[in-house]
């Protein structure tokens, strides 16, 4: 058995001011064939699992290139094509193969292509022919298009949000692909369009029970995989939205029935999946009224993981204006401010301007007398079993009437995932009353265990959770919540 594997992934925000080119990938994750380290990442877990399984089971694995860039604007078309063609050329050189494993995100856009993953899978199919088995791993925040489903044999999405289960899903994908090649199963997919968008954090109800329900269904003999595509609201494409994907062992009618059942449950519970959000001042009031700290306050509106700049200053300004103390907030993406801090001695006090740079949605920069409390070179934060770079970083302290506010500044744009973005620059989270994190929900795995409470606020940044605030031009209408909920529909 010969398998080829590669990865090309990012999450494209149609409204992001941050450009994305090939260098964005090469500065973040670019592993040429044979260079992938012996650890999994969010989008390359299928390669890592297949490498280990090949050694155990004796099949041959040919590794192609792997690319990942932090979410931002649609990719420069020529650069997308260069990465796509690099992988396709490697696959062509490896032919014949029995199967292909692709680690993709599912919400990648290029300036001239609204379905990069669908185009890649289609071209892979043209190269390998109808008999080869194509298996794909997607992030649930994907645009699950008909083209992808019709050209692949097996598609699996992460179930958890935060996406802490990417290795488990990769194990499932490799198993299903190898079993298909051996003729043990005959995967058939059913794709149901809920014609809506919503947010599905799986650490809380009702999504926690929905994940459990999907796993119960997967225990049925004819069910191979059940996935919920959350969709990615910052992508302005026709196929945006929530979809249910069921993979059966040659039991299409049963797959259709289950996709319809689960899809209708998602539709009936629309608007209840996401946690409540409050204003900046309400969140501050709640945090300081809590019996004990620290209270973690998430600001999804400036989430680098969704394509925002992560330099909006609205929440920090209110903390300073209100004289709050025992507070920490971050990460703020500001390479220039970080570079300045790295010329200073820890413990020194100096004037610093930071934040508010990327666009009008970033707010005004902050000018303050700051004390440098920590420095880090080439920092990494934990995300499950993966490590994510935040680059050079600095911790600064701003004195207030109530004490001080500590701020993390980073040079590599990323959201708050692990607590290292604070601890590595001298910020002690255990001593804080208020911990502000720029993230939608991926922070939860690392921060909820140390929090007395988790609150979500609307920081009035560039990526609001209310999708009705985006100037869409391409999404298929009618579509809830922009319109009354239309009937659901099968796409495959």
Order of alpha helices (4+ residues) and beta strands (2+ residues): beta-alpha-beta-alpha-beta-alpha-beta-alpha-beta-alpha-beta-alpha-beta-alpha-beta-beta-alpha-alpha-beta-alpha-beta-alpha-beta-beta-beta-beta-alpha-beta-alpha-beta-beta
